[in-house]
Amino acid sequence: MEPSKSAGRLASLIQKAIHDHKLTQTEWNAILALADKDGHVDREEQALLRELHKLIESGAVERVP
């Protein structure tokens, strides 16, 4: 199965969070909505979400209100 068209946009949203080391609830909601927009989270999107989760767990990206 080929990556969804939203994977590139998802990567951009995640890169912003990585760049400023902060992830707001609004950004988190936008990331999840975009990943699920087509009703399927493909492998590329899963990998991006896993990487973001690892960064949050390590403290490199902070979840903020």
Backbone as a ProteinNet text record, in pm:
[ID]
protein_1_A
[PRIMARY]
MEPSKSAGRLASLIQKAIHDHKLTQTEWNAILALADKDGHVDREEQALLRELHKLIESGAVERVP
[TERTIARY]
84.6	0	89.5	57.7	141.4	102.3	197.1	169.2	57.5	-17.4	-126.5	-73.5	-159	-121.2	-99.6	-161.1	-149.2	-18.2	58.3	182.1	279.7	291.3	379.9	335.4	205.7	152.7	169.8	150.4	169.6	314.5	406.6	548.9	577.1	515	535.9	486.1	369.1	315.4	405.7	453.9	541.3	675.5	727.8	854.7	843.9	729.2	709.8	720.5	657.4	663.1	806.6	878	1016.8	1102.3	1077.9	1157	1143.4	1019.1	1001.7	997	1013.2	1020.4	893.6	783.2	656.1	545.2	448.6	334	209.3	130.9	7.7	-101.9	-206.2	-320.2	-382.7	-386.8	-441.5	-357.9	-225.6	-137.5	-155	-162.8	-181	-310.7	-418.7	-547.2	-539	-469.4	-454	-374	-269.8	-186.9	-269.8	-344	-426.2	-536.7	-599	-705.5	-651.2	-535.9	-476.4	-435	-378.6	-337.5	-457.6	-572	-690.4	-787.9	-750.8	-841.3	-897.1	-813	-857.7	-909.5	-920.1	-972	-870.2	-745.9	-640	-508	-445	-312.8	-211.1	-144.9	-52.2	80.7	168.7	297.4	381.7	385.6	465.3	409.6	277.9	214.8	239.7	230.5	257.4	400.5	494.3	634.2	652.8	588.4	597.9	538.2	424.1	359.3	442.5	502.5	589.8	709.3	769	885	846.3	732.4	686.3	663.3	602	576.7	707.7	808.5	940	1000.2	984.7	1038.1	965.7	836.3	759.1	803.7	816.6	858.9	998	1086.7	1224.7	1235.3	1131	1135.1	1187.3	1224.5	1274.9	1164.8	1041.6	923.6	829.9	786.2	699.8	555.6	464.3	320.5	280	220.1	175	27.3	-41.3	-184.6	-211.4
-117.6	0	124.4	219.9	339.7	440.8	523.8	621.7	717.2	761.2	853.6	991.4	1069.8	1206	1294.5	1256.5	1338.7	1316.6	1214	1184.3	1301.7	1369.5	1485.4	1599.8	1624.4	1730.7	1692.7	1564.7	1516.5	1537.2	1505.6	1525.4	1672.5	1762.5	1906.6	1949.3	1900.9	1936.1	1882.7	1761.6	1701.9	1774.6	1812.4	1886.6	2018	2084.5	2209.7	2184.1	2078.4	2045.1	2013.5	1942.8	1908.8	2035.1	2123.5	2245.9	2334.9	2353.4	2443	2367	2234.2	2148.6	2152.3	2195.3	2201.7	2148.9	2081.7	2029.8	2068	2157	2198.9	2096.3	2105.7	2015.3	2037	2161.6	2192.2	2126	2134.6	2070.3	1918.3	1861.9	1717.9	1673	1747.9	1714.8	1722.9	1823.7	1839	1723.5	1681.2	1569.2	1442.1	1413.9	1292.6	1296.7	1411.9	1425.2	1406	1462.3	1448.8	1304.3	1238.1	1098.5	1009.2	1041.4	957.6	1011.7	1117.7	1185.2	1091.4	1004.4	913.7	780.9	771.1	650.8	538.9	567	465.8	533	485.1	534.2	439.7	486.6	399.8	386.1	305.1	276.9	401.2	488	609.8	698.3	712.3	791.8	727.7	595.7	526.3	553.2	548.6	573.3	716.5	810.8	950.8	967.5	906.4	916.7	847.3	734.1	664.3	752.2	814.3	900	1017.9	1078.8	1189.6	1141.4	1025.9	970.4	947.7	896	874.7	1007.1	1110.2	1241.9	1299.2	1275.7	1321.8	1245.5	1113.7	1032.1	1069.4	1104	1137.9	1279.8	1360.3	1498.1	1596.1	1547	1635	1725.6	1676.5	1756.5	1752.3	1869.3	1880.9	1903.5	1826.2	1848.9	1966.4	2067.3	2184.9	2208.5	2279.6	2306.2	2391.3
0	0	0	-81.6	-90.2	16.8	61.6	167.2	126.1	224.5	197.7	159.8	98.7	60.1	182.7	292.9	413.7	488.7	452.3	525.1	521.7	410.1	399.7	488.3	490.8	578	724	753.2	889.7	933	845.9	876	904.7	829.8	851.9	989.2	1029.1	1160.8	1271.6	1255	1355.6	1359.3	1244.3	1240.5	1316	1307.2	1380.5	1530.5	1578	1720.3	1761.9	1677.1	1707.4	1709.7	1615.1	1603.5	1726.6	1775.1	1890.5	2023.7	2018.8	2137.8	2221.7	2161.4	2232.8	2142.7	2204.6	2132.3	2209.9	2153.4	2219.3	2195.1	2275	2256.9	2119.6	2073.8	1941.6	1832.7	1844.9	1746.9	1750.8	1871.6	1887.9	1819.8	1844.7	1782.7	1630.8	1579	1433.7	1374.8	1445.2	1398.8	1392.5	1498.3	1500.5	1395.1	1379.4	1279.7	1138.7	1111.6	979.3	952.3	1052.8	1035.8	1004.6	1061.3	1044	939.8	872.9	779.2	672	620	514.4	570.3	702.2	764.4	779.9	744.5	753.9	789.4	893.6	931.2	867.2	761.4	688.2	761.6	708.4	775.1	795.2	694.8	708.2	819.8	823.6	929.5	1066.1	1073.9	1200	1247.3	1155.7	1191.3	1243	1178.1	1222	1360.9	1385.3	1515.8	1624.1	1590.4	1686.3	1724	1623.9	1649.6	1739	1710.9	1794.7	1937.2	1951.5	2084.6	2160.2	2092.7	2155.3	2202	2120.3	2156.7	2277.6	2285.8	2401.5	2526	2514.2	2628.6	2678.6	2586.2	2624.9	2680.7	2661	2706.6	2604.3	2487	2381.2	2327.3	2333.9	2297.1	2417.2	2458.4	2576.5	2534.1	2594.1	2572.4	2660.1	2602.2	2676.2	2645.4	2735.6	2713.4	2590.4
[MASK]
+++++++++++++++++++++++++++++++++++++++++++++++++++++++++++++++++

